[in-house]
Amino acid sequence: MSFSKIASLLLASSVLPCLSLVPPAIQKTPLVEPLMQENFPDPAIIEVDSKFYAFSTTSSGAHVPVAISTDGMKSITYLKDNKGNVLDAMPSLPPWTPANNSNVWAPDVIQIGTHFVLYFSATSNDDESNHCVGAATSTPVTGPYTPVSVPIACPTKQGGAIDPAGFTDQDGKTYVVYKVDGNSLGGGGPCGNENGQYPTPLMLQQVSSDGFTPIDEPIILLNRSNADGPYIEAPSLVRSSEGVYVLFFSSNCYNGPYYDTSYATAMNVRGPYTKSAKPLLVTGTEGLFSPGGADVLADGSRIVFHADQEYSNSAVRQVYTREIQMSGTTVSLGVSGSNASQ
């Protein structure tokens, strides 16, 4: 089925307005400490040689800032280049994004054989109101990553694509999940699509063994419902030890009190996926505000996510972590990586 036909079908099922929800109660201060004080939105995590490496949306003067934890995820610190600046995992940009307006968002890194693949979204040259999903490769996990010359996904007529994350299944097949950014087309409200006019599906794209060449057409894994607010985003896919595929995602407007971290489960990587009865993280969880933009370790043992430093202010989104447990189709929180009250 062509992407335009998919979009038409989704549009027909998404025209109902979003539901208005009651803001959740929160603590005045978080009950856990962030892994670092600095702004580190949309964090991604990978473990290599017993060290944890984290990557984030453009900040601190880097397209893709890199941080490291050597204490078991009790804290992370920026890596620095030889000039003392925050290390940029991808200092050079692909030709399909403008050099002065790239807006690199929500990276993810996976290992394929002896090399690493960095997935990211960046502004499209064809339409700077939209993003495309791209990839870059490196031998060291910290980079520098060399961008692939063409994007993996760039559905600009549907609003573009953001929030990619890689996943390699037990059979060796590799996939990229991402969000179609329909709310970028309008629809009212602070984050767009307040009237539910535009589809914002989470997609699954199989790629070849290089980690970035698409195989066949992408398929829809999950679409928003009215309870999700204007959109769903930030997918991260893992497979549990019991063979259950768990698709983590965020719903509602990223800079408001309803932003959360939810999940859906399936017995096949291609679905169908069933949403959990309640989110995993919401405003008020351990006193946090707008916990979302999450990524999960490949073995499904730990989640990292951001939360706003100040109530109703997304200018600084700090990074947090928790261990998680998966049992059947249920995910639950374990201990935090920082000095949480136990």
For each residue, the residues with C-beta under 8 A, 3 or more apart:
1: 5 6 217
2: 5 6 217
3: 6 7 155 158 217 218
4: 7 8 157
5: 1 2 8 9
6: 1 2 3 9 10 201 220
7: 3 4 10 11 155 157 158 180 199
8: 4 5 11 12
9: 5 6 12 13
10: 6 7 13 14 199 201 220 223
11: 7 8 14 15 197 198 199
12: 8 9 15
13: 9 10 199 223
14: 10 11 196 197 198 199 223 224
15: 11 12 196 197
16: 196 226
17: 194 195 196 226
18: 193 194 195 196 226 228 229 230
19: 226 227 229
20:
21: 229 258
22:
23: 257 258 283
24: 257 258 282 283 284
25: 284
26: 257 283 284 287 288 289 311
27: 30 31 284 286 287
28: 287
29: 287
30: 27 33 34 286 287 288 307
31: 27 286 287 340 341
32: 286 287 288 320 336 338 339 340 341
33: 30 338 339 340
34: 30 37 307 309 318 319 320 338
35: 40 54 69 73 74 75 76 304 318 319 320 321 337 338
36: 40 67 75 76 77 78 318 319
37: 34 318
38: 59 60 78 316 318
39: 59 60 309 315 316 317 318
40: 35 36 43 54 56 59 65 67 76 306 317 318 319
41: 56 57 59 293 306 317
42: 56 57 105 106 107 163 234 293 306 317
43: 40 54 55 56 293 294 295 304 305 306 319
44: 54 55 56 106 107 108 109 165 295 304
45: 52 53 54 295 296 297 302 304 321
46: 52 53 109 110 111 116 141 297 298
47: 50 51 52 53 297 298
48: 51 53 111 141
49:
50: 47
51: 47 48 68 69 70
52: 45 46 47 68 69 72 73 76
53: 45 46 47 48 66 67 68 69 109 141 142
54: 35 40 43 44 45 66 67 68 69 76 304 319
55: 43 44 64 65 66 67 89 107 108 109 118
56: 40 41 42 43 44 59 64 65 67 107 319
57: 41 42 104 105 106 107
58: 62 63 64 65 102 103 104 105
59: 38 39 40 41 56 62 65
60: 38 39 65 78 86
61: 85 86 88
62: 58 59 65 66 85 86 87 88 89 91
63: 58 88 89 90 91 93 102 104
64: 55 56 58 88 89 90 104 107 118 120 143 145
65: 40 55 56 58 59 60 62 78 86 87 88 89
66: 53 54 55 62 78 79 86 87 88 89 142 143
67: 36 40 53 54 55 56 76 77 78 79
68: 51 52 53 54 76 77 79
69: 35 51 52 53 54 72 73 74 75 76 77 337
70: 51
71: 74 75
72: 52 69 337
73: 35 52 69 76 302 321 337
74: 35 69 71 337 338 339
75: 35 36 69 71 337 338
76: 35 36 40 52 54 67 68 69 73 319
77: 36 67 68 69
78: 36 38 60 65 66 67 86 87
79: 66 67 68 86 87 142
80: 84 85 86 87
81: 84 85 86 87 88
82:
83:
84: 80 81
85: 61 62 80 81 88
86: 60 61 62 65 66 78 79 80 81
87: 62 65 66 78 79 80 81 142 143
88: 61 62 63 64 65 66 81 85 91 143 144
89: 55 62 63 64 65 66 107 109 118 138 142 143 144 145
90: 63 64 93 104 107 118 120 136 143 144 145 147
91: 62 63 88 143 144
92: 144 146 147
93: 63 90 97 99 102 104 122 147
94: 97 122 134 136 147 148 149 150 151
95: 125 149
96: 122 124 125 132 134 149 150 151 154
97: 93 94 102 104 122 123 124 125 132 134
98: 101 102 123 125 128
99: 93 102
100:
101: 98 123 128
102: 58 63 93 97 98 99 122 123
103: 58 122 123 131
104: 57 58 63 64 90 93 97 107 120 121 122
105: 42 57 58 120 121 122 131 162 163
106: 42 44 57 120 121 162 163 164 234 293
107: 42 44 55 56 57 64 89 90 104 118 119 120
108: 44 55 118 119 120 164 165 166 236 295
109: 44 46 53 55 89 116 117 118 119 141 166
110: 46 116 117 119 166 167 168 174 211 298
111: 46 48 115 116 117 141
112: 115 116 117 168 174 209 210 211
113:
114: 139
115: 111 112 137 138 139
116: 46 109 110 111 112 137 138 139 140 141 145
117: 109 110 111 112 135 136 137 166 211 212
118: 55 64 89 90 107 108 109 135 136 137 138 143 145
119: 107 108 109 110 133 134 135 152 164 165 166 176
120: 64 90 104 105 106 107 108 133 134 135 136 164
121: 104 105 106 131 132 133 134 160 161 162 163 164 178
122: 93 94 96 97 102 103 104 105 131 132 134
123: 97 98 101 102 103 128 130 131 132
124: 96 97 127 128 130 131 132 151 154 156 160
125: 95 96 97 98 128
126: 130 154 156
127: 124 130 156 160
128: 98 101 123 124 125
129: 160 184
130: 123 124 126 127 154 156 159 160 181 184
131: 103 105 121 122 123 124 160 161 162 181 184
132: 96 97 121 122 123 124 151 152 153 154 156 160 161
133: 119 120 121 151 152 153 154 161 162 164 176 178
134: 94 96 97 119 120 121 122 147 148 150 151 152
135: 117 118 119 120 147 148 152 176 211 212
136: 90 94 117 118 120 145 146 147 148
137: 115 116 117 118 145 146 148 210 211 212
138: 89 115 116 118 141 142 143 144 145 146
139: 114 115 116
140: 116 143
141: 46 48 53 109 111 116 138
142: 53 66 79 87 89 138
143: 64 66 87 88 89 90 91 118 138 140
144: 88 89 90 91 92 138
145: 64 89 90 116 118 136 137 138
146: 92 136 137 138
147: 90 92 93 94 134 135 136
148: 94 134 135 136 137 151 152 212
149: 94 95 96
150: 94 96 134
151: 94 96 124 132 133 134 148 154
152: 119 132 133 134 135 148 164 176 178 205 207 212 214
153: 132 133 161 164 176 178 203 205 214 218
154: 96 124 126 130 132 133 151 160 161
155: 3 7 158 159 160 161 180
156: 124 126 127 130 132 159 160
157: 4 7
158: 3 7 155 180 181 182 185 198 199
159: 130 155 156 180 181 182 183 184 185 198 200
160: 121 124 127 129 130 131 132 154 155 156 180 181 184
161: 121 131 132 133 153 154 155 164 178 179 180 181 203
162: 105 106 121 131 133 178 179 181 233
163: 42 105 106 121 178 179 233 234 235
164: 106 108 119 120 121 133 152 153 161 176 177 178
165: 44 108 119 176 177 178 235 236 237 295
166: 108 109 110 117 119 174 175 176 211
167: 110 174 175 176 177 237 238 239 269
168: 110 112 172 173 174 175 298
169: 172 173 174 175 239 269
170: 239
171:
172: 168 169 209
173: 168 169 206
174: 110 112 166 167 168 169 206 207 208 209 211
175: 166 167 168 169 204 205 206 207 237 269
176: 119 133 135 152 153 164 165 166 167 204 205 207
177: 164 165 167 202 203 204 205 221 235 236 237 247
178: 121 133 152 153 161 162 163 164 165 202 203 205 235
179: 161 162 163 200 201 202 203 231 232 233 234 235
180: 7 155 158 159 160 161 199 200 201 203
181: 130 131 158 159 160 161 162 184 200 233
182: 158 159 185 193 198 199 200 201 231
183: 159 187 191 192 193 198 200 230 231
184: 129 130 131 159 160 181 192
185: 158 159 182 192 193 197 198
186: 192 193 197 198
187: 183 192 193 194 195 196 197 198 230
188: 192 193 194 195
189: 192 193 194 195 230 253
190: 194 253 255 256
191: 183 194 230 231 253 254 255 256
192: 183 184 185 186 187 188 189 198 230 231
193: 18 182 183 185 186 187 188 189 196 197 198 200 230 231
194: 17 18 187 188 189 190 191 230
195: 17 18 187 188 189
196: 14 15 16 17 18 187 193 224 226 230
197: 11 14 15 185 186 187 193
198: 11 14 158 159 182 183 185 186 187 192 193
199: 7 10 11 13 14 158 180 182 223 224
200: 159 179 180 181 182 183 193 223 224 230 231 232 233
201: 6 10 179 180 182 220 221 222 223 224
202: 177 178 179 220 221 222 223 232 233 235 247 249
203: 153 161 177 178 179 180 218 219 220 221
204: 175 176 177 218 219 220 221 237 269 270
205: 152 153 175 176 177 178 214 218
206: 173 174 175 214 215 216
207: 152 174 175 176 210 211 212 213 214 215
208: 174 211 212 213 214 215
209: 112 172 174
210: 112 137 207 213
211: 110 112 117 135 137 166 174 207 208
212: 117 135 137 148 152 207 208
213: 207 208 210
214: 152 153 205 206 207 208 218
215: 206 207 208
216: 206
217: 1 2 3
218: 3 153 203 204 205 214
219: 203 204 270 271
220: 6 10 201 202 203 204 223
221: 177 201 202 203 204 235 247 264 270 271 273
222: 201 202 232 235 247 249 264 271 273 275
223: 10 13 14 199 200 201 202 220 232
224: 14 196 199 200 201 228 229 230 231 232 251
225: 228 275
226: 16 17 18 19 196
227: 19 251
228: 18 224 225 231 232 251 252
229: 18 19 21 224 251 252 253 258
230: 18 183 187 189 191 192 193 194 196 200 224 252 253
231: 179 182 183 191 192 193 200 224 228 251 252 253
232: 179 200 202 222 223 224 228 249 250 251 262
233: 162 163 179 181 200 202 249 250 251 254
234: 42 106 163 179 248 249 250 292 293 294
235: 163 165 177 178 179 202 221 222 247 248 249
236: 108 165 177 247 248 249 294 295 296
237: 165 167 175 177 204 245 246 247 248 269
238: 167 245 246 248 296 297 298 299 300
239: 167 169 170 243 244 245 246 269 300
240: 243 244 245 246 300 326
241: 300 326
242: 326 327 328
243: 239 240 267
244: 239 240 265 266 267 326 328 329
245: 237 238 239 240 265 266 267 268 269 273
246: 237 238 239 240 263 264 265 296 300 326 331
247: 177 202 221 222 235 236 237 263 264 265 266 273
248: 234 235 236 237 238 261 262 263 280 294 296 303
249: 202 222 232 233 234 235 236 261 262 263 264
250: 232 233 234 254 259 260 261 262 292 293 294
251: 224 227 228 229 231 232 233 258 259 260 262 279
252: 228 229 230 231 256 258 259 260
253: 189 190 191 229 230 231 256 258 259
254: 191 233 250 259 290 292 293 314
255: 190 191 259 290 308 312 314
256: 190 191 252 253 259 290 312
257: 23 24 26 283 289 290 312
258: 21 23 24 229 251 252 253 283
259: 250 251 252 253 254 255 256 283 290 291 292
260: 250 251 252 279 280 281 282 283 291 292
261: 248 249 250 279 280 281 282 291 292 294 303 305
262: 232 248 249 250 251 275 276 279 280
263: 246 247 248 249 275 276 280 331
264: 221 222 246 247 249 273 274 275 276
265: 244 245 246 247 273 274 276 329
266: 244 245 247 269 270 271 272 273 274
267: 243 244 245
268: 245 271
269: 167 169 175 204 237 239 245 266
270: 204 219 221 266
271: 219 221 222 266 268
272: 266
273: 221 222 245 247 264 265 266
274: 264 265 266 329
275: 222 225 262 263 264
276: 262 263 264 265 279 280 329 330 331
277:
278:
279: 251 260 261 262 276 282
280: 248 260 261 262 263 276 303 324 331 333
281: 260 261 285 288 291 292 294 305 333
282: 24 260 261 279 285 291
283: 23 24 26 257 258 259 260 288 289 290 291
284: 24 25 26 27 287 288
285: 281 282 288 291
286: 27 30 31 32 336 340
287: 26 27 28 29 30 31 32 284
288: 26 30 32 281 283 284 285 291 307 320
289: 26 257 283 307 308 310 311 312
290: 254 255 256 257 259 283 307 308 314 317
291: 259 260 261 281 282 283 285 288 294 305 306 307 320
292: 234 250 254 259 260 261 281 305 306 307
293: 41 42 43 106 234 250 254 305 306 317
294: 43 234 236 248 250 261 281 291 303 304 305
295: 43 44 45 108 165 236 303 304 305
296: 45 236 238 246 248 300 302 303 304 324
297: 45 46 47 238 300 301 302 303
298: 46 47 110 168 238
299: 238
300: 238 239 240 241 246 296 297 324 326
301: 297 323 324
302: 45 73 296 297 321 322 323 324 337
303: 248 261 280 294 295 296 297 321 322 324
304: 35 43 44 45 54 294 295 296 319 320 321
305: 43 261 281 291 292 293 294 295 319 320 321
306: 40 41 42 43 291 292 293 317 318 319 320
307: 30 34 288 289 290 291 292 317 318 320
308: 255 289 290 311 312 313 314 316 317 318
309: 34 39 313 315 316 317 318
310: 289 313 315 316
311: 26 289 308
312: 255 256 257 289 308
313: 308 309 310 316
314: 254 255 290 308 317
315: 39 309 310
316: 38 39 308 309 310 313
317: 39 40 41 42 290 293 306 307 308 309 314
318: 34 35 36 37 38 39 40 306 307 308 309
319: 34 35 36 40 43 54 56 76 304 305 306
320: 32 34 35 288 291 304 305 306 307 336 337 338
321: 35 45 73 302 303 304 305 336 337 338
322: 302 303 333 334 335 336 337
323: 301 302 333 334 335 336 337
324: 280 296 300 301 302 303 331 332 333 334
325: 331 332 333 334
326: 240 241 242 244 246 300 330 331
327: 242 330 332
328: 242 244
329: 244 265 274 276
330: 276 326 327
331: 246 263 276 280 324 325 326
332: 324 325 327
333: 280 281 322 323 324 325
334: 322 323 324 325
335: 322 323 340 342
336: 32 286 320 321 322 323 339 340
337: 35 69 72 73 74 75 302 320 321 322 323
338: 32 33 34 35 74 75 320 321
339: 32 33 74 336
340: 31 32 33 286 335 336
341: 31 32
342: 335
